[in-house]
Amino acid sequence: MRTIPLRAGDAFLRFGVTLAGTYVQFRLRWSTRHSYYTVDMRRDDGTAIALGRGLHPNINLLAGLNLALGRVVLEGEAPTIANLGITNKLRWYPDE
């Protein structure tokens, strides 16, 4: 298990991490209308992994994609701009 650092206070975040040997670029955008973050994940070359997935507690962002990248799950409270990365953690679990 690895914690992917998140920063509170921003409606838009962009960062990259290496998961299972693959560099993944994350883009989180706050939806004011729906009050949640959406997540786009792309490989280093820009190829889409997952686009527009909602960032909700206990939901695997990679579910159903068969990518051998493991699981990426938000644990804790539902994220807001104020509590992102404080009362919740984005965690990566490798495939077993």
Secondary structure, 3 states (H helix, E strand, C coil): CEEECCCCCCCEEEEEEEECCEEEEEEEEEECCCCEEEEEEEECCCCEEEEEEECCECCECCCCCCCCCCEEEEEECCCCCCCCCCCEEEEEECCC
